[in-house]
Amino acid sequence: MFDKKLYAGGVVFLRPIELADVSETYVGWLNDSRVNQYLETRFRVQDLASVRDFVEAKRAAGDEYLMAICLAESGRHIGNIKIGPINPWHLRADLSLFIGDRDCWGKGVATAAIHLMVEEAFSGTELHKLCAGVYEGNTGSLSAFKRNGFEQEGLLRQHFQLNGRWLDGLLLGLTRDAYAQRCCGSE
């Protein structure tokens, strides 16, 4: 499944995250106010130990899969994408990501990474639904999810606080059936 393969794509490839990926650059992404503005990690200063602990915990979890997003051309690690926790009864999971390298923003990287994870989730597992949440104003992530067939299913009014302002949370979803219809033209 997600932790044993390399997924190739035109712009990026995904691979299981390794402890060797935990670097000052990675930590810097999580402490960068522009990168973390829509991440819950912004509430705590990150360091090598905290990021290493997070990566180790995700690697040990049986219901979550953390993948490194790497540029196809160079192999450079530029962000992460995670699926899980997987709900085994309702066959659904959350999908989340961040692109830490700001030079890669606006270039279709998030869209490509989401595409690879969605494709694997619906072809390599029994998952029925993928869910995602975005802050109001996070237009990059919202667009990337919508380009992959996610639809807004809910609105959490004034759910997040950012820089002294209350923002809504948008709940997104994509079912296996909607994915099959979108990718394969089947019903």
Secondary structure, DSSP 8 states (H G I E B T S, - for coil): -TTT--EE-SSEEEEE--GGG--HHHHHHHH-TTTSTTSGGGGS---HHHHHHHHHHHHH-SS-EEEEEEETTT--EEEEEEEEEEETTTTEEEEEEEE--GGGTTTTHHHHHHHHHHHHHHHHS---EEEEEEETT-HHHHHHHHHTT-EEEEEEEEEEEETTEEEEEEEEEEEHHHHHHHHH---
